[in-house]
């Protein structure tokens, strides 16, 4: 037990809330907690929307702390010097934080831990971002205990067996610590308080159609929790428990239960990519599949600029990219198709796409970005024999059959009729190059999908064949 006057610093980062907070709960036995936000760089500067969302979350956290009588201390400077200085000012004996999962974040935390422990401080670093911590899924394996999963199906089975309930934390905050810092950002955004309400609203109705909405952009909303989970204004454990509570409603239809099951699966997939980053951090920018680390991906393509602009001539791809530019978010199915088009139709390296979207997305989670992009590119945890190449026309026919999604986001197609059975707006059929269309003419496809996909698969198969035939070098 801590002494009555003992103090500890807690470093908020991507866990900007007070409820269901594993790291705060872990630190609470070390004394009164001084809440700190150490600003050492600007990972959010690449996206104005992301920066605005973070400011709203910080403002919401500061408001919650003020209601608890504990002002949030915001300081700028190098991480170690800032934290050591605050620890001395506060006469703290311990420092805690929530663990990062991206390699740069983990490296920064390990360096900070070494400096703090050398100075005689206790460090408490806790898993908080996933619903189920990586070590718990790894420890539950029948073999290879302590290692992470590379395949999602067995991971999901283990994840669903483990019960990790929300954390009830009752931290004692230092009410009169006397530390000074910057004022919290003034924000007109919704902040963290809205995240829990949004989850409850979604589960009350729209979530019961999630199984369709996740694939069909024009058929109901998805959860849109990526920003809240990335900023930590909402705990993944809370989401999982809320889904389970909703699923206990005895009056749900079979299809509604399946939708909740699909929603839960999406949360598990988020945890899966976090544990991949945790256990396999040796080369975060390199493919998880070691044999594919020498596979060439282009850094550029003549059509790269029009891909970014959403002018590839494939409406399902372009609608997604224009939705991203307009809102900072893209529908999940459109993400798959747009990323597949970049990697396979254009043959561009997945990291180019990841970085391009990083400048647009409101959400921020580099570990998830790398995991998802590698999955789509066929270089990561998806262990299929060949990469899954999404045909943008077939995807449109299946998931946007009357072109409602395309016509919503592509101005050139907004007033055009839907194609009868064509799966895409009629304007994407070969059209006359007449001046009457002017600047509003929708472009022809920049590449032929079938030709590009076959060429990519030939190159992929040749590379894999060469790797298989190569002699194994001794260590």
C-alpha positions in Angstrom: 0.0 0.0 0.0 1.2 3.5 -0.7 1.9 6.1 1.9 -0.9 8.7 2.5 1.2 11.5 0.9 2.7 9.4 -2.0 2.2 10.7 -5.5 2.5 9.2 -9.0 2.4 10.8 -12.4 0.2 9.4 -15.1 1.1 10.2 -18.7 -2.0 10.4 -20.9 -1.5 9.9 -24.6 -3.9 7.7 -26.7 -6.1 6.9 -23.6 -7.9 10.2 -23.1 -10.7 9.1 -20.7 -11.2 8.2 -17.0 -13.6 5.3 -17.2 -12.6 1.6 -17.9 -9.0 2.6 -17.8 -6.6 -0.3 -17.1 -3.5 1.8 -16.7 -5.1 4.3 -14.3 -6.3 1.3 -12.2 -2.9 -0.2 -12.2 -1.2 3.0 -11.0 -3.9 3.8 -8.3 -2.2 1.8 -5.6 1.0 3.9 -5.8 -0.6 7.1 -4.4 -2.4 10.2 -5.5 -2.2 10.6 -9.3 -1.1 13.8 -11.0 -2.6 13.7 -14.6 -0.1 14.8 -17.2 0.0 15.3 -21.0 3.5 15.5 -22.3 3.6 17.0 -25.8 6.8 16.1 -27.5 5.9 16.1 -31.1 2.9 16.3 -33.4 1.9 13.0 -34.8 -1.4 14.5 -35.6 -0.1 17.4 -37.7 -0.5 15.6 -41.0 -4.3 15.7 -40.8 -6.2 18.8 -39.7 -9.2 16.7 -38.9 -7.1 14.4 -36.8 -5.6 17.3 -34.9 -9.1 18.8 -34.3 -10.4 15.4 -33.0 -7.5 15.1 -30.6 -7.9 18.6 -29.3 -11.6 17.9 -28.6 -10.6 14.7 -26.8 -8.0 16.6 -24.7 -10.6 19.3 -23.9 -13.0 16.6 -22.8 -10.4 14.8 -20.6 -9.5 18.1 -19.0 -13.1 18.9 -18.3 -13.6 15.4 -16.6 -10.4 15.9 -14.6 -11.5 19.4 -13.5 -14.8 18.0 -12.3 -12.7 15.5 -10.2 -10.7 18.5 -8.8 -7.5 17.6 -10.6 -6.3 19.9 -13.4 -4.6 18.3 -16.3 -0.9 19.4 -16.5 0.2 20.0 -20.2 3.9 20.4 -20.8 6.0 20.6 -24.0 9.6 19.5 -24.5 11.7 16.3 -24.8 9.9 13.4 -23.2 12.4 12.3 -20.6 13.4 15.8 -19.5 9.7 16.8 -19.2 8.6 13.8 -17.2 11.7 13.8 -14.9 11.1 17.5 -14.2 7.4 17.0 -13.5 8.2 14.0 -11.2 10.7 16.2 -9.2 8.2 19.0 -8.9 5.4 16.7 -7.9 7.6 14.6 -5.6 6.3 11.5 -7.4 7.8 8.1 -6.8 6.1 6.3 -9.7 5.1 7.1 -13.3 2.5 5.2 -15.3 1.3 5.0 -18.9 -0.7 2.9 -21.3 1.5 0.8 -23.6 1.9 1.8 -27.3 1.8 -0.8 -30.1 3.6 0.9 -33.0 7.4 0.4 -33.1 8.3 4.1 -32.7 5.9 4.5 -29.8 7.2 1.4 -28.1 10.9 2.5 -28.6 10.1 5.9 -27.0 8.4 4.3 -24.0 11.3 1.9 -23.4 13.8 4.7 -23.6 11.8 6.7 -21.2 11.4 3.8 -18.8 15.2 3.2 -18.7 15.8 6.9 -17.8 13.1 7.0 -15.2 14.2 3.7 -13.5 17.8 5.0 -13.5 16.5 8.0 -11.7 15.0 5.7 -9.0 11.3 6.0 -10.2 8.9 3.1 -10.4 7.4 2.6 -13.9 4.0 1.0 -14.4 3.2 0.4 -18.1 -0.1 -1.3 -18.8 -2.0 -2.7 -21.8 -5.1 -0.7 -22.3 -5.9 -0.2 -26.0 -7.0 -3.8 -26.9 -10.0 -5.5 -25.4 -7.8 -8.5 -24.7 -4.1 -7.9 -23.9 -1.6 -9.7 -26.3 -0.1 -11.8 -23.5 -3.4 -13.2 -22.6 -4.2 -14.5 -26.1 -0.6 -15.8 -26.5 -0.7 -17.5 -23.1 -3.9 -19.4 -24.0 -2.3 -21.1 -27.0 -1.9 -24.9 -26.8 1.6 -24.6 -28.3 4.2 -21.9 -28.7 3.2 -20.2 -25.5 4.3 -16.6 -25.4 4.2 -16.0 -29.1 1.6 -14.0 -31.0 -0.8 -15.3 -33.7 -0.1 -14.9 -37.4 -3.4 -16.3 -38.5 -6.7 -14.6 -37.6 -9.0 -17.6 -37.4 -7.3 -19.3 -34.4 -6.7 -15.9 -32.8 -10.4 -15.2 -33.0 -11.3 -18.5 -31.4 -9.0 -17.8 -28.5 -10.1 -14.2 -28.2 -13.7 -15.2 -27.9 -12.9 -17.7 -25.1 -11.2 -15.1 -22.9 -13.4 -12.9 -20.7 -11.7 -9.6 -19.9 -14.4 -7.4 -18.3 -14.3 -3.5 -18.2 -12.0 -2.1 -15.5 -13.5 -0.4 -12.6 -10.9 2.2 -11.7 -11.2 4.6 -8.7 -8.0 6.6 -8.9 -7.3 9.2 -6.3 -6.2 12.4 -8.1 -4.0 15.0 -6.5 -6.3 17.9 -6.1 -3.7 20.6 -5.2 -0.5 19.5 -6.8 0.6 23.0 -7.7 2.1 22.1 -11.1 1.6 24.6 -13.9 1.2 23.9 -17.6 -0.5 25.0 -20.8 -4.2 25.5 -20.9 -6.2 22.7 -22.6 -7.1 23.4 -26.2 -10.5 25.1 -26.6 -12.5 22.9 -28.8 -16.0 23.0 -30.4 -15.8 19.2 -31.0 -17.8 16.5 -29.3 -14.9 15.3 -27.1 -14.7 12.0 -25.3 -18.1 12.2 -23.5 -19.9 11.7 -26.9 -18.1 8.4 -27.7 -20.0 6.3 -25.1 -23.3 7.9 -26.1 -22.6 7.2 -29.8 -21.8 3.5 -29.0 -25.1 3.2 -27.1 -27.1 4.8 -29.9 -25.5 2.6 -32.4 -26.1 -0.6 -30.5 -29.7 0.4 -29.9 -30.6 0.0 -33.5 -28.1 0.4 -36.4 -25.7 -2.3 -35.1 -28.4 -4.9 -35.8 -27.8 -4.3 -39.5 -24.0 -4.2 -39.3 -23.4 -7.4 -41.2 -24.8 -5.7 -44.3 -23.7 -2.1 -43.6 -20.0 -3.1 -43.3 -20.1 -4.2 -47.0 -22.7 -2.1 -48.6 -21.9 1.6 -48.3 -25.4 2.8 -49.1 -27.2 0.5 -46.6 -26.9 1.9 -43.1 -24.1 3.2 -40.9 -21.2 1.3 -39.6 -20.0 2.0 -36.0 -17.5 4.7 -36.9 -15.5 4.0 -33.6 -12.0 4.1 -35.1 -11.4 7.7 -34.0 -12.7 7.1 -30.4 -10.7 3.9 -30.0 -7.6 5.4 -31.5 -7.7 8.4 -29.2 -8.8 6.2 -26.3 -11.9 8.2 -25.5 -13.6 4.9 -25.5 -12.2 1.6 -24.2 -12.3 -1.5 -26.4 -13.3 -3.5 -23.3 -16.4 -1.3 -23.0 -17.3 -1.9 -26.6 -17.0 -5.7 -26.2 -19.0 -5.8 -23.0 -21.7 -3.5 -24.6 -22.0 -5.8 -27.6 -22.3 -8.8 -25.3 -25.0 -7.1 -23.3 -27.0 -6.2 -26.4 -26.7 -9.8 -27.7 -28.4 -11.0 -24.5 -31.7 -9.4 -25.6 -34.0 -12.5 -26.0 -36.1 -10.7 -28.7 -33.4 -10.3 -31.3 -33.8 -12.0 -34.6 -31.2 -14.5 -35.9 -30.0 -12.0 -38.5 -29.6 -9.3 -35.8 -27.5 -11.7 -33.6 -25.3 -12.4 -36.6 -24.8 -8.7 -37.1 -23.7 -8.3 -33.5 -21.4 -11.3 -33.9 -19.9 -9.6 -37.0 -19.4 -6.4 -35.1 -17.6 -8.2 -32.3 -15.4 -9.9 -34.9 -14.4 -6.5 -36.2 -13.3 -5.5 -32.7 -11.3 -8.8 -32.4 -9.6 -8.0 -35.7 -8.5 -4.7 -34.3 -7.0 -6.6 -31.3 -5.4 -9.1 -33.7 -3.4 -6.3 -35.6 -2.4 -4.8 -32.3 -1.0 -8.1 -31.0 0.8 -8.5 -34.4 2.5 -5.2 -33.9 3.3 -6.1 -30.3 4.9 -9.5 -31.0 6.4 -8.8 -34.4 7.9 -5.3 -34.1 11.3 -6.0 -35.5 10.6 -4.4 -38.9 7.4 -2.4 -38.8 7.8 -1.1 -42.3 8.7 -4.5 -43.7 6.3 -7.2 -44.7 5.4 -9.6 -41.9 6.0 -12.5 -44.3 9.8 -12.6 -44.3 9.9 -14.3 -47.7 8.1 -11.3 -49.2 10.5 -8.7 -47.9 12.4 -8.6 -51.2 9.3 -8.4 -53.4 9.5 -5.2 -55.3 6.7 -2.6 -55.1 6.8 0.6 -57.1 7.3 3.9 -55.4 5.3 5.7 -58.1 3.0 5.1 -61.1 1.7 7.4 -63.8 -1.8 7.0 -62.4 -0.8 7.5 -58.7 -2.0 11.1 -58.6 -5.4 10.3 -60.1 -5.7 7.4 -57.6 -5.2 9.9 -54.8 -7.8 12.3 -56.4 -10.4 9.6 -57.0 -10.2 9.8 -60.8 -9.2 6.2 -61.8 -12.3 5.6 -63.9 -13.6 2.9 -61.5 -16.5 4.5 -59.5 -16.3 2.2 -56.4 -12.6 3.1 -56.0 -13.1 6.8 -56.7 -16.1 7.2 -54.5 -14.1 5.8 -51.5 -11.2 8.1 -52.2 -13.4 11.2 -52.6 -15.3 10.3 -49.4 -11.9 10.2 -47.6 -10.9 13.6 -49.0 -14.3 15.1 -48.0 -14.8 13.6 -44.6 -11.5 12.0 -43.3 -13.2 8.6 -43.3 -13.8 5.9 -45.9 -16.2 3.0 -45.8 -14.6 -0.3 -44.9 -15.5 -2.1 -48.2 -14.3 0.9 -50.2 -11.0 0.8 -48.3 -10.4 -2.8 -49.3 -11.1 -2.1 -53.0 -9.2 1.2 -53.2 -6.1 -0.3 -51.4 -6.3 -3.4 -53.6 -6.4 -1.2 -56.7 -3.3 0.7 -55.7 -1.3 -2.5 -54.8 -2.3 -4.8 -57.6 -3.7 -2.8 -60.5 -1.0 -0.1 -60.2 1.6 -2.2 -58.5 2.5 0.5 -56.0 4.1 -0.3 -52.7 1.5 -0.5 -49.8 3.5 2.0 -47.8 2.8 4.7 -50.4 -0.9 4.1 -49.8 -0.6 4.0 -46.1 1.2 7.3 -46.1 -1.2 8.9 -48.5 -4.1 8.0 -46.3 -2.3 9.1 -43.2 -2.5 12.7 -44.5 -6.3 12.4 -44.9 -7.7 10.1 -42.2 -9.1 11.5 -39.0 -8.2 8.3 -37.1 -4.7 7.6 -36.0 -3.3 4.2 -35.2 0.0 3.3 -37.1 0.0 -0.3 -35.9 -3.5 -0.9 -37.3 -2.6 1.0 -40.5 0.4 -1.2 -41.1 -1.5 -4.4 -40.3 -4.4 -3.6 -42.5 -2.4 -2.5 -45.5 -0.1 -5.5 -45.3 -3.2 -7.8 -45.1 -4.7 -6.2 -48.3 -1.3 -6.4 -50.1 -0.9 -10.1 -49.4 2.3 -9.6 -47.5 1.1 -9.7 -43.9 -1.0 -11.9 -41.7 -3.3 -13.1 -44.4 -1.7 -16.5 -45.3 -3.6 -17.2 -48.4 -1.6 -18.9 -51.2 -2.1 -15.9 -53.5 -3.2 -12.3 -52.6 -6.8 -11.5 -52.8 -7.2 -9.1 -55.7 -10.5 -7.2 -55.6 -12.1 -6.6 -59.0 -13.5 -3.0 -58.7 -16.4 -3.7 -61.2 -17.5 -6.9 -59.5 -17.3 -5.2 -56.1 -19.5 -2.4 -57.4 -22.0 -4.9 -58.8 -22.1 -6.8 -55.5 -22.1 -3.9 -53.0 -23.2 -0.8 -55.0 -25.5 -2.3 -57.6 -27.4 0.9 -58.5 -24.4 3.2 -58.0 -25.9 5.1 -55.1 -22.5 5.3 -53.3 -20.7 6.3 -56.4 -23.2 8.9 -57.3 -23.2 10.4 -53.8 -19.4 11.1 -53.8 -18.6 11.6 -57.5 -20.0 14.9 -58.7 -19.7 13.9 -62.4 -22.1 11.0 -61.9 -24.5 12.6 -59.4 -27.2 13.3 -62.0 -26.7 10.2 -64.1 -29.1 7.3 -64.0 -28.2 4.0 -62.4 -27.0 1.3 -64.7 -29.5 -1.5 -65.0 -27.7 -4.5 -63.7 -24.3 -3.2 -64.6 -23.2 -2.6 -61.0 -21.9 0.9 -61.7 -23.2 4.2 -63.1 -24.0 4.1 -66.8 -21.5 7.0 -67.3 -18.6 4.6 -66.7 -19.5 2.7 -69.9 -17.5 3.8 -72.9 -18.6 7.3 -73.7 -18.1 9.7 -76.6 -15.4 12.2 -76.2 -17.6 15.1 -77.0 -17.0 18.7 -75.7 -20.5 18.9 -74.3 -19.3 17.0 -71.2 -16.7 19.6 -70.5 -14.8 19.3 -67.2 -17.5 17.2 -65.7 -16.8 14.2 -67.9 -16.0 11.1 -65.8 -12.6 9.6 -66.9 -12.1 6.3 -68.6 -10.3 3.6 -66.6 -6.6 4.4 -66.2 -5.7 0.7 -66.4 -7.5 -2.5 -67.6 -8.1 -4.4 -64.3 -8.0 -7.9 -65.8 -4.7 -7.2 -67.6 -3.1 -5.6 -64.6 -4.2 -8.3 -62.2 -2.9 -11.1 -64.3 0.4 -9.3 -64.8 0.7 -8.8 -61.0 -0.1 -12.5 -60.3 2.5 -13.7 -62.8 5.1 -11.5 -61.1 4.1 -12.6 -57.6 4.1 -16.3 -58.6 7.6 -16.0 -60.2 9.0 -14.3 -57.1 7.5 -17.0 -54.8 8.8 -19.7 -57.0 12.3 -18.2 -56.9 12.2 -17.9 -53.2 11.1 -21.5 -52.8 13.9 -22.7 -55.0 16.6 -20.6 -53.4 19.0 -22.5 -51.1 18.6 -21.9 -47.4 21.6 -20.1 -46.1 23.2 -21.1 -42.9 23.0 -18.7 -40.0 
